Amino acid sequence: MADPNDATHEVPELPFPAVRDVSATAPLRWISRGFDDFRACPVPSLFYGFCFAAMGLLITIVFERAYEYTSALTAGFLLLGPFLAMGLYEISRRRERDERCDLAPTLTVWRRNMGNIGLFALVLGVIFLVWTRASLIIFALFYTNEMPNLSGFLSQLLSLENLEFLLVYFSIGLIFASIVFAVSVVSIPLMLDRDQDAITSMLTSISALAHNPWAMLVWGFLIVAFTVVGFLSFHLGLVVLMPIIGHATWHAYRDLVVADTPSGRPA
């Protein structure tokens, strides 16, 4: 029988990773560290940046030809972003460990915890499908006779015509985006770093958001702002800004989740 006074006895593991409280300005520090990673590993980072730019271009094409699907495709952008960013997380992780930041090892990093990452992808996929259906239903409810053309839709958007439609459309989109954000703040970095299961990772992510609402509000605003700037720059900004966000997300994970070591520092 183990002596409870013995300092060497094993400490039972916590059911979930511990979460830190951070200041509202912490996201600015994450962005700064993300930019440092981008400068230190420009080639692999730019590879993923061009992938994000290609996704942005696809959204633009869909908006011009079938804009009623834009919300759903934007959802897809938000859903696929964390998975595409896995390579960026691995680049930051390797740099943290003073390892080479080559592109090749980052392309298959998902194999490290494939089952749980696949489950997480399934959850986000369901959200994506529901969001797609909700978007189409909203259009159908407000446009029972004929869908407006692109110029008509833009005129409504800019002049606030059919205000009820705009409020419902963007409110529903905000709800789904918030759900995705809540479950993915630190989920994938946690699964990659510790081989954590998907459910625990998502609950930890929600816990990080609940403990740091102001920091998460700033973080969400920065992600949206960087994305908007990237789109407004004819997608060229996405090539640089999205990798910075990806690297910064790794540092957000390091700040928000207590490291799984006795010292509390990264292994």
NUDO-870400 format. One record per residue (C-alpha): z, x, y; residue in three letters. Coordinates in pm, whole numbers, padded with zeros to 5 digits, always signed. Example, Ala and Ser with C-alpha at 12.3 -4.5 7.8 and 13.67 -1.06 7.14 Angstrom:
2
+00780+01230-00450ALA/+00714+01367-00106SER/
***
This chain:
267
+00000+00000+00000MET/-00105+00147+00334ALA/+00167+00234+00581ASP/+00114+00024+00897PRO/+00262+00308+01100ASN/+00012+00557+00965ASP/-00233+00643+01247ALA/-00504+00723+00996THR/-00528+00375+00839HIS/-00853+00189+00885GLU/-00884-00052+01175VAL/-01052-00380+01077PRO/-01388-00430+01239GLU/-01428-00690+01510LEU/-01647-00987+01414PRO/-01874-00922+01713PHE/-01948-00615+01925PRO/-01723-00598+02229ALA/-01880-00673+02566VAL/-01800-00504+02896ARG/-01769-00660+03238ASP/-02005-00494+03488VAL/-02056-00530+03860SER/-02327-00745+04014ALA/-02502-00426+04130THR/-02521-00278+03778ALA/-02885-00391+03731PRO/-02988-00159+04014LEU/-02841+00130+03816ARG/-03030+00016+03506TRP/-03356+00013+03701ILE/-03288+00364+03833SER/-03223+00495+03482ARG/-03529+00313+03354GLY/-03740+00484+03617PHE/-03598+00821+03509ASP/-03704+00747+03149ASP/-04050+00648+03268PHE/-04092+00974+03459ARG/-03963+01179+03166ALA/-04191+01007+02910CYS/-04495+00883+03105PRO/-04761+00880+02830VAL/-04590+00655+02572PRO/-04446+00440+02851SER/-04790+00384+03004LEU/-04930+00285+02664PHE/-04690-00009+02654TYR/-04755-00075+03022GLY/-05124-00127+02952PHE/-05033-00365+02669CYS/-04831-00573+02915PHE/-05118-00564+03162ALA/-05355-00695+02893ALA/-05118-00985+02827MET/-05105-01057+03200GLY/-05483-01060+03219LEU/-05495-01310+02933LEU/-05258-01542+03120ILE/-05480-01523+03428THR/-05790-01610+03225ILE/-05615-01909+03067VAL/-05492-02026+03408PHE/-05847-02026+03539GLU/-05994-02212+03240ARG/-05715-02425+03090ALA/-05424-02411+03331TYR/-05225-02681+03149GLU/-05155-02412+02887TYR/-05039-02157+03144THR/-04672-02248+03117SER/-04685-02216+02739ALA/-04871-01885+02754LEU/-04626-01758+03014THR/-04355-01853+02767ALA/-04539-01644+02512GLY/-04538-01355+02755PHE/-04160-01388+02789LEU/-04118-01425+02414LEU/-04343-01137+02311LEU/-04215-00910+02587GLY/-03890-00813+02412PRO/-04081-00723+02094PHE/-04344-00522+02278LEU/-04059-00350+02461ALA/-03906-00228+02133MET/-04111+00087+02164GLY/-03972+00139+02514LEU/-03617+00093+02386TYR/-03684+00356+02122GLU/-03823+00596+02382ILE/-03502+00561+02586SER/-03292+00595+02272ARG/-03472+00912+02165ARG/-03442+01060+02514ARG/-03070+00978+02508GLU/-03043+01184+02191ARG/-03252+01471+02333ASP/-03533+01396+02088GLU/-03906+01409+02158ARG/-04039+01091+02317CYS/-04363+01076+02119ASP/-04553+00749+02093LEU/-04611+00743+01716ALA/-04246+00693+01603PRO/-04203+00402+01846THR/-04492+00200+01701LEU/-04307+00122+01378THR/-03950+00114+01505VAL/-03927-00253+01401TRP/-03908-00138+01039ARG/-03555-00015+01103ARG/-03418-00371+01087ASN/-03725-00572+00992MET/-03550-00869+00834GLY/-03325-00951+01129ASN/-03591-00878+01387ILE/-03819-01112+01193GLY/-03553-01384+01200LEU/-03511-01336+01573PHE/-03888-01362+01613ALA/-03880-01688+01417LEU/-03615-01832+01649VAL/-03815-01737+01958LEU/-04130-01867+01792GLY/-03971-02210+01749VAL/-03868-02206+02115ILE/-04224-02111+02205PHE/-04372-02401+02007LEU/-04129-02652+02158VAL/-04201-02519+02506TRP/-04574-02550+02444THR/-04539-02910+02330ARG/-04307-02997+02620ALA/-04558-02855+02868SER/-04841-03068+02730LEU/-04624-03380+02718ILE/-04527-03339+03084ILE/-04893-03320+03184PHE/-04973-03623+02968ALA/-04693-03830+03123LEU/-04797-03759+03481PHE/-05174-03759+03428TYR/-05237-04064+03210THR/-05600-04110+03316ASN/-05753-03769+03369GLU/-05624-03416+03399MET/-05676-03279+03752PRO/-05914-02990+03798ASN/-05784-02647+03889LEU/-05834-02690+04264SER/-05658-03027+04250GLY/-05364-02882+04064PHE/-05333-02590+04307LEU/-05350-02824+04606SER/-05064-03025+04460GLN/-04867-02711+04399LEU/-04918-02577+04752LEU/-04881-02907+04937SER/-04601-03040+04713LEU/-04801-03350+04620GLU/-04667-03531+04313ASN/-04327-03377+04374LEU/-04175-03546+04067GLU/-04423-03368+03840PHE/-04354-03030+03999LEU/-03977-03074+03972LEU/-03993-03179+03606VAL/-04251-02914+03514TYR/-04062-02621+03663PHE/-03717-02751+03565SER/-03815-02774+03199ILE/-03974-02430+03217GLY/-03656-02291+03373LEU/-03445-02436+03093ILE/-03654-02275+02821PHE/-03678-01944+03008ALA/-03299-01943+03051SER/-03249-01999+02677ILE/-03482-01713+02593VAL/-03311-01488+02847PHE/-02964-01575+02721ALA/-03035-01489+02357VAL/-03240-01177+02426SER/-03051-00981+02694VAL/-02925-00722+02445VAL/-03031-00867+02108SER/-03315-00638+02005ILE/-03157-00313+02133PRO/-02844-00408+01937LEU/-03043-00476+01620MET/-03232-00148+01655LEU/-02931+00063+01743ASP/-02676-00066+01490ARG/-02880-00259+01231ASP/-02689-00565+01351GLN/-02779-00907+01212ASP/-02983-01146+01430ALA/-02718-01418+01470ILE/-02447-01175+01581THR/-02692-01004+01816SER/-02788-01333+01982MET/-02425-01441+02015LEU/-02339-01102+02164THR/-02624-01144+02410SER/-02494-01486+02513ILE/-02144-01339+02545SER/-02275-01062+02771ALA/-02433-01323+02995LEU/-02117-01539+02997ALA/-01898-01242+03091HIS/-02134-01118+03363ASN/-02303-01420+03526PRO/-02363-01250+03861TRP/-02499-00930+03711ALA/-02724-01136+03482MET/-02844-01342+03778LEU/-02942-01023+03960VAL/-03098-00884+03642TRP/-03301-01199+03584GLY/-03415-01198+03947PHE/-03529-00836+03919LEU/-03724-00908+03600ILE/-03898-01205+03762VAL/-03962-01011+04084ALA/-04113-00714+03899PHE/-04328-00949+03692THR/-04454-01139+03999VAL/-04535-00816+04182VAL/-04717-00696+03871GLY/-04933-01009+03862PHE/-05000-01009+04236LEU/-05124-00649+04215SER/-05413-00758+03991PHE/-05202-00664+03686HIS/-05201-00296+03777LEU/-04835-00314+03871GLY/-04751-00435+03520LEU/-04863-00098+03385VAL/-04571+00073+03559VAL/-04317-00201+03630LEU/-04293-00347+03279MET/-04212-00010+03115PRO/-03941+00045+03377ILE/-03794-00296+03293ILE/-03812-00211+02921GLY/-03633+00120+02966HIS/-03381-00043+03198ALA/-03305-00305+02931THR/-03190-00027+02699TRP/-02950+00097+02965HIS/-02835-00261+03025ALA/-02747-00277+02656TYR/-02557+00052+02679ARG/-02359-00074+02978ASP/-02291-00424+02847LEU/-02204-00356+02481VAL/-01923-00121+02388VAL/-02055+00162+02171ALA/-01972+00153+01802ASP/-01779+00481+01807THR/-01408+00565+01845PRO/-01470+00709+02193SER/-01674+00410+02306GLY/-01964+00640+02386ARG/-02316+00625+02241PRO/-02339+00783+01896ALA/
***
